[in-house]
Amino acid sequence: MIKNKLVQLTEHCSWDTEEESLSLKSCYVKLTVSQKYLLGLLVQNLNRPVHSIDIFNEVNHLPSKEYNLKSVRNLVSSLRKNVPTLNIINVYGGYYMLRKDNSSPNVEFKDDLYEILDQSINPTIITNPNEFDNHIIYANKAFIELFEYTFEEVVGQNCRFLHRDDTEQLALDEIRNAIYEKKSITVNLHNYTHSGGLIYNEVAVSPIFDKKTGKIKYYLGVYKDVTTIQRLMQHFKERL
Ligand SMILES: Cc1cc2nc3c(=O)[nH]c(=O)nc-3n(C[C@H](O)[C@H](O)[C@H](O)COP(=O)(O)O)c2cc1C
């Protein structure tokens, strides 16, 4: 028996098991009675192969008028045709399996992504290279705390405001080249807080591509505060 009345089959496809229709994005797909029984059996055995004989036994007793069951294969292909988004695969010849697509994160995880970024201890920003001057569109709490700015003060600015007049840094050329070559890079640079304090940062800059168009959609910047270790190294160098 299927315990839940509403079963999420794929990201955009849910099934109210008491209904003979599937909800697919914003439309409904009508199932035949045999298809409903077949789907119920496949859902009960999600990610596990079901033998053709078990499918036949499941539907054979049905006084179904709209579907004359000649073969299990025909029934499976009719369900596949009716709901192409379902991932029903043929295993070892005589078995069928409904595979839940684990490659796409579930809806709840996607909704939580913002919270995950915001509560991360790594200062993180996202910039938009398709808007004016590749400006910051998001900064997490750890970034705001590290640099002592408010969210409103950093959003809309290019990250260069962080280095102030400290322009003679090799790392800035390295970032410029990486942006030009559309590559990710990790650099060490000097940044400054709102009150003027020097921060030694290790910054990982990654272009985020739109998989469909291949164009860069965002840049992700993840910061590490390496001030303490840099100061210690300088201290030891001076004593040598
Ligand atoms: C995601 C990301 C993070 C960046 N972080 C910094 C940073 O922390 N400090 C900084 O001076 N520049 C940073 N930059 C680089 C500047 O935005 C800019 O590319 C750099 O100053 C060189 O370009 P410019 O000659 O236009 O100033 C970052 C760029 C990106 C895309």
The ligand as an ORCA input file, in Angstrom:
! r2SCAN-3c Opt
* xyz 0 1
  C      33.363     37.559     -7.133
  C      34.424     38.641     -7.129
  C      35.021     38.984     -5.946
  C      35.991     39.995     -5.921
  N      36.548     40.352     -4.738
  C      37.404     41.392     -4.698
  C      37.934     41.853     -3.457
  O      37.671     41.287     -2.411
  N      38.752     42.921     -3.476
  C      39.077     43.577     -4.625
  O      39.818     44.545     -4.571
  N      38.602     43.149     -5.812
  C      37.802     42.079     -5.878
  N      37.288     41.659     -7.076
  C      37.817     42.249     -8.303
  C      37.191     43.574     -8.700
  O      35.817     43.446     -8.889
  C      37.846     44.037     -9.999
  O      37.706     43.000    -10.952
  C      39.301     44.347     -9.791
  O      39.399     45.448     -8.943
  C      40.031     44.640    -11.081
  O      39.262     45.386    -11.966
  P      39.315     46.990    -12.153
  O      40.546     47.267    -12.924
  O      38.076     47.263    -12.937
  O      39.300     47.600    -10.805
  C      36.345     40.646     -7.126
  C      35.716     40.280     -8.324
  C      34.772     39.289     -8.329
  C      34.101     38.915     -9.628
*
